[in-house]
Amino acid sequence: MIKRLRFFWIAITITVVISISLGLMEKLTAQQPSISHPLTSLTEAEISTAVSVIKREKTLSEMAAFPLIALQEPDKQEVLKFMPGKSFGRKAFLVIYERSQNKTFEGIVDLTSKTLSSWKEIPSVQPAIVNPEYELATQVVKADPGWQKAMRTRGITDFKQIEISCWAPGILSKQEEATGNRLCRALSYYKGDRWNYYGSPIEGVLATVNLNTGKIASFVDRGKVPFSKENWNYDVKSLGKLLSPLKALKIVQPNGTSFQVKDNEISWQGWKFRYLMHPRNGLMLYQVTHDDGENIRPVLYRASLSEMVVPYGDPDPTWSFRNAFDVGEYNFGLLANTMELGKEIPENGLLLDAVFANEQGEPYKIPGVIGIYERDRGMLWKHYEYNTGRNDVRRNRELVMTMTAAVDNYDYSINWIFHQDGTLQVQNELTGIVLAQGTAAQKQSEDDSYGQLIAKNIFGVNHQHFFNYRLDFDVDGQANSVMEMNLKALPMDEKNPLGNAIAITQTPLTKETAAVRDLDMKSSREWMIVSADKKNTLGAAPGYMLMPGGNSIFFPVEGSNIRQKAEFATHHVWVTKYKPAELYAGGDYPNQTQPGQGLPKYIADDESLTGEDIVLWYTMGVTHIPRSEDWPVMPVHQVGFKLVPRGFFSRNPAINLPE
């Protein structure tokens, strides 16, 4: 009897446990986002699966880190042929860094079979810096006797009042290159009792940390320099007197939004595209198409921020290394932050979440990291007819998809803007806090050629921000060519007696090395990606035109280290034949990289660009000469470009908008 009761209760217990487990499994399954398309972002479950497969198949040390875990992009042809309801494979791409061994590995996990399909060591590279290394650098620096002495020399004895900022090492010395060690440069700021410490850099002190050994590799102290003791906190309480508040301005859509979101696909005003939040690139677009009323026509297969570089223009040794590759050295996407309605985006917007993995390979969700909203932008088109008094006008509506990221002191937003006239616009916004340099000066001096005094004891160093976008065009299909358009004024002669003639020349760029080009205001130069096998109603090739916005030249001179390392920034336009592994303008691993990586390597085989699947890489730059109005937080500066239809539509695609 006792045995029967025991077995009875065991059976009951097993039944309950199974029931609870099944219920829990059903609940977890219900909570998982649907994976209805090959370009769906990795789910939390998929990330966990990928990491568990790696740990099962490979013996990792306790110090192993996962700097990057992302969707392994499926084969392009398979994606283009995909039909809803059809089965498809899923793979994850992982970068694994063994800090104790100073080795980097890449792995690809087949998520369907839960097997390791690829594993290889990538020699002599350094992946992006990961979170634990920031804390390690802080501990190493603050424990160093040389650094402590430098702080005491400056009257600082409480080291808790110091904030350490860890940078990728940038330009390396020959000795540093020879060792191959993983390094970071540690900057020191006096925090005191303030939360905004960026206005109080402890100038002239630079510690380089060997992240493999956890020791100081080198230390520089160029002498005591005064730093600002003012409180640069900019919260409402610290600012004191505020401007008069504006009257309320409400943006409402009482009937709801005009865009539709289905999984990671967005539809709006003829546009349809997929989005993905990548841990390195940030917000990316896939399969951008436009419905012209008769056909759904492809424009872009993939569009993303590829790399950016921020070189600083002061030759002082504690500054000259500062050339941040914010995408590849820090994983720009992982630096994205949660936004709020009524702040980064208007009240009528929608906030979307993203799933990432931390350096331990653990998945986590960031809420509200992607914003999408509609906005009014004035007139779209108008004509007033004097004879009849007829006034035809349509308002301009835009769809904006955005993200913001904080890269230490600077903040950036990336905006993909869809227009009703078939234009796709990219607009980057730069804000945040100028990287300050401590100085004894309290008034501007004519000798300060490397920047400007922006506050007492605070100097803003001249610098640049260069962004490169990778644009995989599929204009009416994959067979595309690229044309360069230049204008010139014709000389006065018998054919042009008044000297008013303006002629356009369209030159095909047929090879990769011939398609490394620069802006030219004198010829109003632009570039067009055209279909190689289709014609529009007028017998011309339909195309999309790259219309540049504000830009700059890359100022580091020929032969400079940063020019060799960031060669992508030395030209505004590059065009390559599509290859799935060619994704990053500055190379796969820009941290401590060798010169000539990325685009210079991609064009070395000089492939044909005629009737091919081609990728256009556009580089745009901002040259920032800081000013006092940029302090303590700089107003937004915008820079961008447009992709404009040219012969793609038979008429104004927004002419038939209802009033």
Secondary structure, DSSP 8 states (H G I E B T S, - for coil): -HHHHHHHHHHHHHHHHHHHHHHHHHHHHHHS----STT----HHHHHHHHHHHHHHS---TTEEEEEEEE----HHHHHH--TT-----EEEEEEEETTTTEEEEEEEETTTTEEEEEEE-TT------HHHHHHHHHHHHT-HHHHHHHHHTT---GGGEEEEEE---S--HHHHHH---EEEEEEEE-TT-S--TT-B-TTEEEEEETTTTEEEEEEE--------S----SHHHH-S------------TT--S-EEETTEEEETTEEEEEEEETTTEEEEEEEEEE-SS-EEEEEEEEEEEEEEEEB---STTTTT-EE-TTTTTTGGGGB----BTTTB-TT-EEEEEEEE-TTS-EEEEEEEEEEEEEEEEEEEEEEETTTTEEEEEEEEEEEEEEEEEETTEEEEEEEEEETTS-EEEEEEEEE---EEE-S-SS--TT-TTEEEEETTEEEE-EEEEEEEEEEE-TTSS-EEEEEEEEEE---STTSTTS--EEEEEEE--BTGGG-B---GGGT-EEEEEESS---TTSS--EEEEEE-S-----S-TT-HHHHHTGGGG-SEEEEE--TT---TT-S--TT--TT-SHHHHTTT--B-SSB-EEEEEEEEEEE---GGG-SSEEEEEEEEEEEEESSSSS-TTTT---
